[in-house]
Amino acid sequence: MRTFIEQMRERGLVEDIEEPVSSVYEAPKRAAATDRLLFFHDIDGHRAVMNATATRKALAIALGMNERDMVRQLAGASHDGTLEDRGRLSLQEPDLLSLPVMKHYPLDAGRYLTSGIVFSAYGGIENASIHRMLVLDERRLAARIVEGRHTDTLLAAAREEGERLPVAITIGTHPAVTFASCTRVPEGKELAYAAELSGGTLPVHTCENGIRVPPAEIVLEGYIGTEKTAEGPFVDITGTYDPVRRQPVIELTGMHTAHDPIYHGILPGGTEHKVLMGVPYEPAIYRAVAGVTRVGNVVLTTGGCGYLHAVIQIRKSTQGDAKNAIMAAFAAHTSLKHVVVVDMDIDIFDGEDVEYAVATRVRGDRDLMVISGVRGSSLDPCRNPDGTNVKIGIDATMVMGEEDKFIRAEWS
């Protein structure tokens, strides 16, 4: 994390905030007002960063990639980096109340860890994923663990054997590791993928409960047992409040911190949240669309909450390619709600250019695909009670053979 902050600072992309700032509302409000990396030097007496990767440019810097070519590069990942064992990690007594954990919005249930990567392992299978975690007291957290996701399946396997699931939580991790933990990869490959994104090699330490973790400013160790408690409300990706649920409790047994640690907070519903939700799905969509037509690029738009709206750039070989691309995208990312497919001359990172394509190349009776009664995102506030929704695909490409109608005036 510190290396990345210095990379951003060298590019003039860090805003240092020296004056005291409260972790309750004030720091989140500051983060909501900008996409720049904010370095708080006194947030309740501690150091912290927000908006670490709140832009695609910042994420590209973290990954050492070209911003506009990032999706294509990520689509070719092999998930085969090397892990270097650095031995066991010494731990102290846990004390969550000693960290500047933030309360972000007035109706939040309390203070939430939002950047914590939960590393877990059971039956020889490792996993890493981000879960929001509500601070209950100095050593207990309530974690939102989505049903059917990998942490949930490992927890179920441990419970079937009457055991607790060992976990370790890292805060202030390099963004390449954070990105890897947000990406759907082959089972157990998150750390290997993080190593690949980090240049090929990643050092790891082993906690006392056997869980391996990468370097981080803060490491928390513990177990998930059978205890559950109320979790929520909490603002999620759409900027609306997620409901209260009964969720598992993490009981901490140890804690490790770097000297003068730098806490990392992600603003719920903010731009960093959207980048980390959306960009990891773009390579999967890219690969899926590449299977049906020639694809130029893919973006999950910020206005679509970084999750629900995709714009896909293709070069058609047949008139039906755009609709095939739409279906491939919906299959690759089942939470997608609206997909717009455009030609290669449209800049998918420019919302006005995409809107121009919709305005000039779409005929509603011919170019819309409406699919009802399908699985949608659980985060969409307008989903049906049974979880289904309506998906719309928009073919905003030129009709083949009629390209002359769409020549755009320009000066040579």
TORMIKE-364082 format. One record per residue (C-alpha): residue in one letter; x, y, z. Coordinates in nm, 3 decimals. Each point is the difference from the previous one (the first is absolute). Last residue first. Example, Ala and Ser with C-alpha at 12.3 -4.5 7.8 and 13.67 -1.06 7.14 Angstrom:
% residues 2
S;1.367;-0.106;0.714
A;-0.137;-0.344;0.066
//
This chain:
% residues 412
S;-0.852;1.595;-4.190
W;-0.302;0.182;0.134
E;-0.294;-0.210;0.110
A;-0.357;-0.081;-0.096
R;-0.126;-0.336;0.122
I;-0.084;-0.265;-0.259
F;-0.322;-0.169;0.115
K;-0.197;-0.030;-0.323
D;0.307;-0.137;-0.178
E;-0.001;-0.295;0.242
E;-0.312;-0.146;-0.161
G;0.140;-0.339;-0.101
M;0.000;-0.120;0.358
V;-0.252;0.188;0.211
M;0.196;0.224;0.235
T;0.029;-0.104;0.364
A;-0.209;0.112;0.296
D;-0.143;-0.345;0.072
I;-0.162;0.055;0.338
G;-0.047;-0.287;0.245
I;-0.257;0.023;0.276
K;-0.030;-0.225;0.304
V;-0.316;-0.036;0.208
N;0.019;-0.124;0.359
T;-0.020;-0.307;0.220
G;0.073;-0.008;0.372
D;-0.335;-0.149;0.105
P;-0.117;0.336;0.136
N;0.072;0.157;-0.340
R;0.307;0.222;-0.039
C;-0.044;0.378;0.022
P;0.256;0.057;0.278
D;0.276;-0.174;-0.199
L;0.253;-0.143;0.249
S;-0.127;-0.359;-0.033
S;0.105;0.027;-0.363
G;-0.217;-0.164;-0.260
R;-0.113;-0.352;-0.083
V;-0.239;-0.011;-0.293
G;-0.376;0.050;-0.026
S;0.016;0.243;-0.289
I;0.237;0.035;-0.294
V;-0.041;0.308;-0.218
M;0.232;0.024;-0.302
L;-0.016;0.334;-0.181
D;0.137;0.068;-0.351
R;-0.288;-0.060;-0.238
D;-0.317;0.163;0.129
G;0.200;0.258;0.199
R;0.218;0.123;-0.285
V;0.349;0.073;0.130
R;0.285;0.151;-0.201
T;-0.033;0.378;0.043
A;-0.111;0.055;0.360
V;0.154;-0.316;0.146
A;0.332;0.075;-0.170
Y;-0.013;0.361;0.122
E;-0.068;-0.128;0.353
V;0.319;-0.203;-0.023
D;0.191;0.310;-0.114
E;-0.150;0.202;0.285
G;0.100;-0.264;0.255
D;0.363;0.006;-0.111
F;0.186;-0.310;0.121
I;-0.164;-0.208;-0.274
D;0.157;0.219;-0.268
I;-0.204;-0.084;-0.312
D;0.185;-0.066;-0.327
M;0.027;-0.373;0.079
D;-0.376;-0.049;-0.012
V;-0.233;-0.010;0.298
V;-0.174;-0.257;0.221
V;-0.206;0.127;0.294
V;-0.080;-0.239;0.285
H;-0.255;0.056;0.278
K;-0.062;-0.208;0.314
L;0.324;-0.186;0.065
S;-0.011;-0.212;0.316
T;0.051;-0.321;-0.202
H;0.346;0.103;-0.118
A;0.130;-0.243;-0.264
A;-0.345;-0.114;-0.116
F;-0.128;0.357;-0.036
A;0.313;0.091;-0.197
A;-0.035;-0.296;-0.236
M;-0.363;0.091;-0.069
I;0.093;0.359;-0.086
A;0.290;-0.112;-0.219
N;-0.234;-0.230;-0.194
K;-0.230;0.299;-0.047
A;0.289;0.207;-0.137
D;0.119;-0.280;-0.230
G;-0.332;-0.038;-0.180
Q;0.095;0.212;-0.303
T;0.310;-0.205;-0.072
S;0.372;0.076;0.035
K;-0.052;0.281;0.249
R;0.286;0.183;0.169
I;-0.094;0.032;0.365
Q;-0.003;0.251;0.289
I;-0.196;-0.102;0.308
V;-0.168;0.234;0.247
A;-0.113;-0.165;0.322
H;-0.251;0.120;0.261
L;-0.083;-0.170;0.333
Y;0.335;-0.016;0.182
G;0.199;0.322;0.010
C;-0.309;0.167;0.145
G;-0.140;0.041;-0.354
G;0.120;0.359;0.005
T;0.350;-0.132;0.066
T;-0.016;-0.207;-0.316
L;0.102;-0.362;-0.037
V;0.242;0.022;-0.291
V;0.094;-0.237;-0.280
N;0.244;0.029;-0.291
G;0.062;-0.089;-0.363
V;-0.182;-0.328;-0.046
R;-0.004;-0.211;-0.315
T;-0.303;-0.230;0.016
V;-0.151;-0.302;0.181
G;0.278;-0.132;0.227
A;0.151;0.346;0.036
V;-0.326;0.095;0.173
A;0.065;-0.254;0.275
R;0.365;0.099;0.039
Y;-0.087;0.372;0.027
I;-0.283;-0.072;0.245
A;0.241;-0.191;0.222
P;0.260;0.278;-0.036
E;-0.262;0.261;0.103
Y;-0.110;-0.177;0.317
P;0.300;0.113;0.209
V;-0.061;0.360;-0.121
G;-0.346;0.024;0.151
M;0.000;-0.055;0.374
L;0.347;0.144;0.064
V;-0.072;0.306;-0.215
K;-0.342;0.048;0.159
H;0.133;-0.015;0.357
E;0.276;0.242;-0.096
T;-0.263;0.236;-0.144
G;-0.216;0.009;0.308
G;-0.297;-0.223;0.085
P;0.164;-0.093;0.329
L;0.313;0.216;0.047
I;0.303;-0.230;0.021
G;0.221;0.048;0.306
H;0.366;-0.091;0.022
Y;0.185;0.034;0.333
I;0.366;0.099;-0.014
P;0.196;-0.156;0.286
D;0.243;0.189;0.225
H;0.232;-0.303;0.013
A;-0.174;-0.288;-0.175
T;-0.287;-0.167;0.182
H;-0.075;-0.357;0.107
M;-0.315;-0.125;0.169
G;-0.113;-0.322;0.165
T;-0.295;-0.212;0.112
L;-0.288;0.170;-0.177
E;-0.351;-0.147;0.009
I;-0.173;0.049;-0.336
V;-0.379;0.000;0.030
P;-0.221;-0.140;-0.275
Q;-0.298;0.196;-0.138
R;-0.366;0.049;0.083
R;-0.120;0.265;-0.244
V;-0.086;0.373;0.009
P;-0.071;0.154;-0.340
D;0.244;0.162;-0.247
Y;-0.031;0.379;0.000
T;0.022;0.186;-0.329
G;0.312;0.143;-0.166
T;-0.026;-0.261;-0.276
I;0.320;-0.175;0.109
D;-0.105;-0.060;0.359
V;-0.095;0.219;0.294
F;-0.033;-0.207;0.318
P;-0.296;-0.077;0.224
G;0.127;-0.241;0.111
E;0.109;-0.319;0.179
A;-0.208;-0.175;0.268
T;0.182;-0.286;0.171
K;0.123;-0.351;-0.068
E;0.211;-0.242;0.203
T;0.089;-0.333;-0.160
G;0.375;0.049;-0.029
I;0.213;0.235;-0.205
Y;0.358;0.014;0.122
G;0.275;0.252;0.066
E;0.300;0.198;-0.119
L;0.021;0.372;-0.074
V;0.283;0.144;-0.210
I;0.071;0.374;-0.034
E;0.240;0.186;-0.230
A;0.014;-0.292;-0.238
P;0.247;-0.246;-0.152
P;-0.174;-0.308;-0.144
V;-0.194;-0.249;0.214
R;0.008;-0.377;0.055
I;-0.244;-0.156;0.246
G;0.139;-0.264;0.237
N;-0.172;0.115;0.320
E;0.323;0.159;0.127
C;0.024;0.209;-0.316
T;0.223;-0.095;-0.291
H;0.187;0.272;-0.188
V;-0.004;0.051;-0.376
P;0.239;0.161;-0.248
L;-0.137;0.050;-0.355
T;0.180;-0.081;-0.326
G;-0.086;0.048;-0.366
G;-0.003;0.377;-0.036
S;-0.270;0.084;0.252
L;-0.285;-0.095;-0.236
E;0.137;-0.355;-0.019
A;0.038;-0.013;0.379
A;-0.360;0.119;0.045
Y;-0.107;-0.273;-0.241
A;0.186;-0.259;0.207
L;-0.163;0.138;0.314
E;-0.348;-0.018;-0.156
K;0.048;-0.344;-0.156
G;-0.189;-0.222;0.245
E;-0.280;-0.081;-0.241
P;0.053;0.150;-0.345
V;-0.044;0.380;0.007
R;-0.296;0.228;0.062
T;0.169;0.332;0.076
C;-0.041;0.213;0.313
S;0.288;-0.173;0.181
A;0.226;0.066;-0.299
F;-0.084;0.372;0.013
T;0.088;0.019;0.370
V;0.328;-0.179;-0.067
A;0.087;0.243;-0.280
P;-0.115;0.286;0.226
H;0.281;-0.073;0.251
T;-0.153;-0.085;0.337
G;-0.098;0.257;0.261
I;-0.235;-0.230;0.188
T;0.046;-0.378;0.012
I;-0.246;-0.241;0.158
A;0.091;-0.355;0.102
V;-0.243;-0.289;0.017
P;-0.034;-0.345;0.156
L;-0.340;-0.164;-0.055
R;-0.131;-0.160;0.318
E;-0.055;-0.373;0.025
G;-0.293;-0.237;0.043
E;0.089;-0.185;-0.321
E;-0.308;0.136;-0.179
R;0.091;0.341;0.144
A;0.333;-0.003;-0.180
A;-0.162;-0.085;-0.335
A;-0.264;0.271;0.048
L;0.271;0.257;0.074
L;0.189;-0.103;-0.314
T;-0.320;0.038;-0.203
D;-0.073;0.343;0.150
T;0.352;0.126;-0.064
H;-0.037;-0.116;-0.362
R;-0.328;0.171;-0.082
G;-0.325;-0.194;0.034
E;-0.159;0.236;0.250
V;0.170;0.336;0.026
I;0.200;0.039;0.319
R;-0.078;0.333;0.169
A;0.235;-0.015;0.298
A;-0.087;0.086;0.361
L;0.324;0.076;0.183
R;0.127;-0.083;0.349
R;0.321;0.086;0.187
E;-0.028;0.358;0.132
D;-0.378;0.012;-0.036
L;-0.266;-0.051;-0.269
V;0.190;0.150;-0.296
L;-0.204;-0.062;-0.317
M;0.187;-0.176;-0.278
R;-0.038;0.050;-0.376
H;0.144;-0.298;-0.180
I;0.290;-0.002;-0.245
S;0.117;-0.334;-0.134
A;0.290;-0.242;0.032
N;-0.027;-0.378;-0.014
E;0.219;-0.301;0.074
I;-0.084;-0.368;-0.048
G;0.184;-0.271;0.197
G;-0.315;-0.119;0.173
Y;-0.063;0.346;0.138
A;0.162;0.336;-0.061
S;-0.088;0.365;0.057
F;0.132;0.343;-0.091
V;-0.244;0.286;0.059
I;0.117;0.319;-0.168
G;-0.097;0.303;0.208
S;-0.073;0.312;-0.205
T;-0.341;0.083;0.149
L;0.039;-0.045;0.375
Y;-0.321;0.149;0.134
R;-0.089;0.219;0.299
G;-0.366;-0.012;0.093
A;-0.336;-0.116;-0.132
D;0.016;0.263;-0.270
L;-0.294;0.242;-0.003
P;0.210;0.318;0.025
Y;0.262;-0.097;-0.260
H;0.370;-0.096;0.007
K;0.089;-0.116;0.348
M;0.371;-0.058;-0.026
V;0.252;-0.238;0.156
P;0.285;0.212;0.136
L;0.163;-0.300;0.176
S;0.050;-0.035;0.378
L;-0.361;-0.115;0.042
L;0.079;-0.312;-0.201
D;0.230;-0.124;0.275
P;0.148;-0.343;-0.060
E;0.265;-0.135;0.237
Q;0.337;-0.026;-0.171
L;0.119;-0.203;-0.297
S;0.333;-0.111;-0.142
L;-0.025;-0.110;-0.362
R;0.155;-0.330;-0.100
G;0.250;-0.047;-0.280
R;0.078;0.201;-0.312
D;-0.128;-0.257;-0.251
E;0.035;0.133;-0.354
L;-0.308;-0.048;-0.221
T;0.041;-0.034;-0.377
G;-0.246;0.131;-0.260
D;-0.216;-0.233;-0.207
H;-0.338;0.168;-0.050
S;0.039;-0.020;-0.383
A;-0.119;0.352;-0.086
G;-0.090;0.072;-0.363
A;-0.322;0.186;0.080
L;0.202;0.225;0.232
Q;0.202;0.130;-0.295
R;-0.313;0.065;-0.208
V;-0.165;0.177;0.293
M;0.304;0.221;0.069
D;0.051;0.129;-0.354
R;-0.160;0.338;0.066
E;0.177;0.053;0.332
N;0.339;-0.135;-0.101
M;0.121;-0.241;0.264
G;0.224;-0.006;0.308
L;-0.277;-0.147;0.213
A;0.000;0.282;0.255
I;0.039;0.261;-0.273
A;-0.291;-0.154;-0.191
L;-0.211;0.012;0.316
A;0.079;0.370;0.044
K;-0.089;0.073;-0.363
R;-0.325;-0.197;0.029
T;-0.095;0.238;0.279
A;-0.084;-0.040;0.369
T;0.297;-0.228;0.060
A;0.126;0.132;0.335
N;-0.313;0.209;0.050
M;0.058;0.004;0.378
V;0.320;-0.009;0.201
A;0.060;-0.011;0.374
R;0.236;0.116;0.274
H;-0.108;0.001;0.364
G;-0.086;0.257;0.269
D;-0.374;-0.007;-0.065
I;0.085;0.052;-0.365
D;0.326;0.190;0.014
H;0.226;-0.036;-0.304
F;-0.287;-0.063;-0.240
F;0.131;-0.090;-0.345
L;-0.272;0.054;-0.261
L;0.049;-0.158;-0.340
R;-0.181;0.222;-0.247
D;-0.351;-0.091;-0.117
T;-0.158;0.292;0.185
A;-0.302;0.113;0.206
A;-0.099;-0.345;0.126
A;0.340;-0.044;0.165
R;-0.043;0.315;0.208
K;-0.347;-0.115;0.106
P;0.143;-0.339;0.103
A;0.265;0.177;0.214
E;-0.264;0.213;0.176
Y;-0.272;-0.263;0.049
V;0.143;-0.152;0.321
S;0.374;-0.056;-0.047
S;0.059;0.361;0.109
V;0.270;0.212;-0.162
P;0.295;0.177;0.164
E;0.192;0.231;-0.238
E;0.279;-0.140;-0.220
I;-0.199;-0.108;-0.304
D;0.240;-0.104;-0.275
E;-0.149;-0.019;-0.350
V;0.170;-0.261;-0.214
L;-0.010;-0.010;-0.383
G;0.307;0.212;-0.076
R;0.159;-0.278;-0.204
E;0.278;-0.057;0.254
R;-0.271;-0.015;0.270
M;-0.178;-0.283;-0.181
Q;0.318;-0.207;-0.011
E;0.062;0.091;0.366
I;-0.347;-0.126;0.095
F;0.069;-0.323;-0.192
T;0.323;-0.064;0.190
R;-0.182;0.064;0.329
M;-0.276;-0.246;-0.089
//
